[in-house]
Amino acid sequence: MQNSRRLFGTNGIRGIPGKDLTIDFVSSMGLSIGNFFNSGNILIGHDTRSSSLPLTKALSAGIMESGVNVTNAGLVPTPALQLLVKTQDYCGGVAITASHNPPEYNGIKVINGDGIEISREDERNLENIYFSGENRRADWNNIGVSKIEQRGIDIYKNSILENINSDEVKSRKFKIVLDPGNGAQSIFAPYIFEQLGCEVIVINGHPDGNFSGRGGEPTPTSLLELSKTVVEYGADLGVGYDGDGDRSIFCDDKGNVFWGDKSGTLICNHILNKHGIFPIITTLATSQIIDDIASKHNAEVIRTKVGSIDVSHEMKAHDSYFGFEENGGCFYSPHLTARDGAMTTALMLETLSKHDESLSTLISDLPVYYQSKTKFQCTVSKRNSVIDIIKQNTNKKFDDSDGLKIWQDEKSWVLIRPSGTEPIIRLFGESNTKEQLDSVMSFYSDKITSEII
């Protein structure tokens, strides 16, 4: 019988160490993860958070108690860990990270042997193992052993360089500004792009578990320093990464910071030209810009629930080259069918190397849509009822497969959904006119607020 209690959210297990993620819980989860994989060698890595190292040790202890071996990759971007799992002799992996969440949070991402986070079904299977309390424990002479993985940066760097036209990018001698946000890309991304012949300027580039520079989440608001630095140095582009380095938000040469809808569509157009037609995988929250561009190539756009896991597994099912999310996550399967901020940056440089125009010009040539995002504090117990009431009172076309997406007309929609990682309700909106966007965002913001109170 399947347990009704849930541990996994949109992207792994998340909580506050010492409160939700106690040492006992993390060790017990490690034991369950060891039982889930059952044998082999599990690779563990972590981001820069202050709690990441002790949680890594607790998780490792639990895994070894099951009789499964552990190898520690240390501080590493999540996609680098995933690539090592995919290409080296590991049965699975675990990333200790809470991605973009505030520094007091941490989390556990479980990765399958193909480098992709485990499926929603396997999340349930792992939860059932944990809640059953019937984990196998190894006897004293069969406890798993612990090793160190030191090849991470070279294998990761080489895969990125091999999956673009490195010589063409090098010939352009791009000037770029990197803002790792004190996260895991701090010690990886600058090295990779120097190898691509770029002049690299770094801000917020020292590892810091408190994300003291601008916080762990790259947004147009938090990347103001990046914008100023790009303009000051006359750079070709800037890029900000999240805490574990799997997402990237770009800034053009004029200092304009834009969401992943535009960067993902621009790169996707390049990859369609590079590889030919393939199904494009994205989420319900992503802009219609991609539909307009895909139609010019006669390519199909397949939309999933919000969540990188859903995009990865849908890409695998449809043998897709590329997928992306509006939050800056891009997935390029020749490298890794999972999102990767550094790979995305390399693909953006390759895209620019094919054009004489600047990034700002290429972005301005995309179809024009206006987007808005906001969020509302709401207890986990009340979120679904708030959304249900709004659904019951709408006479518009809607999709409730992941939260509630409501179409105002053919070119205007909102998506209301509970966060899978925080006690909030997120509201996304888009329209082809600014006036309509402002109107629908105001209307549904008032609706959500009145139901929360």
Phi, psi and omega in degrees: 000134183282135180285139182278342180286144182242141174249323183276139173253212181299324186215077177089190177262129180227153178178188181258120178303138183088345178241292177271312181263073176286162178299321178297315180296313183295319177297317178295322177294323175300318177300317180292322177297319176299319177291325179297312179281329170078326180201176176095209187226125182255131179266131179240136173220170184212163176269196188273358184303146182299329182274354189294319183294311177298324178293324176299316181294318180295317180295318179300318180299317179295318179297314181294330177298333179281351182097003181263142181281154181233138171237133186258120177271353179072210179288119187201141172300145180306316180296330176294319176298315181297320179295320177298318178299316182294320191258344182249184189273066178238140178278341180181182181208167176220128174256126175269103184194153170242023174055247186266355184298160178304160189297338180286347179270160166209180184194178183227117174251125182257129189243134178281173183295343178271005179088357180261144175302145184303152183292167177299322178297317180288332171302315178299317180299318179293319176299319179296322176298315182297310185287340180292331181069016184248041181289142175285133175244133181287151174284174192301328183262011177233016177294143181298158180253162183242136178229177180242136175255120184243007185265004191306306188293322181291315180295319180294310180301313183297322179296319179296313182295326182282343184259012170225172174277086187297321182297320180294318178295315180302323183294339182274342177050055182294147171255122183229150175249126179251135175234089179289354179063031181065016182263199191291337178283356182305322185256005181243305188301314181302320180296316182298317186278339167294323177295336178269015174077015181275148165276116189251125174248129186241132170238153182051045190258006177260138178300130183208115183295346178264000182048051190291340184290302181209017181087169187275349184251122177279121178221165175305330179283317184283347184258028180296322179294321176301313180303312180297321182291321177301313181293316182300319183266000181062040184283159178284330178192165171230158179214136176246136181253158174274182189302321182257005169079018180260355178235152180220132175245131189258156175234130182276181185294343178265001179092008179277124177262132184226156183286171185292346174303313184285313179296319179297318179294318180299314179292320180299319178301318177297317183289328174297321176291328184281316187251349187092188188283137177206159176292133179263127183253127176211187187249171177299336184273357186273148184299156174288354178306318183295327178295320179295317180290318181298324181296332178290337178259358188058037179261147180273139173253123179248125183254140181243176167299160177290129179145132182297328180299316182295320178295314181302311184289329176289323175299316180297319181295328183254010179051049184270145176282330192211141173216161179201165179234157180292342182276006178101006176276126176233144186235120181237104193295332175301334176264304186193129179277054178205159184286147185207114183296321181288320177298320178298318178297317178298320178293324176295319177296320177296320177301313180296327182293343179272357185228152172273341183283158176284167177298320180298323178292316180297321178292320181292340179279349179288156174305145186266119170226154179248132181238156175212147178224144171207174180213158185227129175295130181203133180299148181301323183291339185255345189302310184295324180293324177300313181292321180298319180296319179295320179298317182295338185252012177259145173248015180267163172297135180216163175230120182249027180288339178207092189074224182216111175257122184241126177269123173281322174202189186296337184242009183223134180206161169230152174235122178247120182211149175286139174296143175272359184232347184218159178280067181218160169252130179261143176235118175252145175216152178209146174203161176275359172228145182293323182296316180293321178299312180301321182295312183288326178293320178295317182298311184281335172296317178296319179300311182296314181300317182293329179279332178289320183297000000 
